[in-house]
C-alpha cells in the first residue's frame, strides 16, 4: 500500500476531516506551500533525525530550518544527526524521499513538533509523494500523533 493510501486510510479510520489535493511536482517545502497556495508557516515539513534514542520525526513550518543542536538540548540527547537518504528510504519504503507525512504513528516514530507550527489552526503536509498534500486541522494532528511540542527550529531568511 502506498504511503498516500496509508495516510488516507488512517485519517478515514480515525474520522478525521481532511482534504487531499494534487499539485505539480514540488521538492522543497516552500515550493509545496506555493503550489498549495499557502503561507509557508502553514505547511508542515517532516525531517527525520537519528539520535542515541533512535529515530525521530521533527515537524516544523516550511519557512523554518531545523536546529539539530537545539533538538539535542531540548530532548536531552547526546548525539543527533539528520537521517541519511538510505535510512529514510528504509523507514518509509513506499514514500518518496523528502515527502514523508508527519504521521509518526503510521511508522512507529515519535513526533516532535516545533511550537511555531502549533500556533496554526490548519496545516498541510506532503502525503508520501511530491505531488500529493493533505490539509487538516492542527488539533487533529495532535490527537493522532500525541507529539512532544517544543522549540527547535529557526525561521529561514527570506529567499532573494
Buried (B, 14 or more C-beta within 10 A) or exposed (E): EBBBEBBBEBBEEEEBEBEBBEBEEBEEBBBBBBBBEBEBBBBBBBBBBBBEEEBBBBBBBBBBEBBBEBBBEBBEBEEBEBBEEEBBEEBBEEBBBBBBBBBBBBBEBBBBBBEBBBEBEEBBBBBBBBBBBBBBBBEBBBEBBEBEBBEBBBEBEEEE
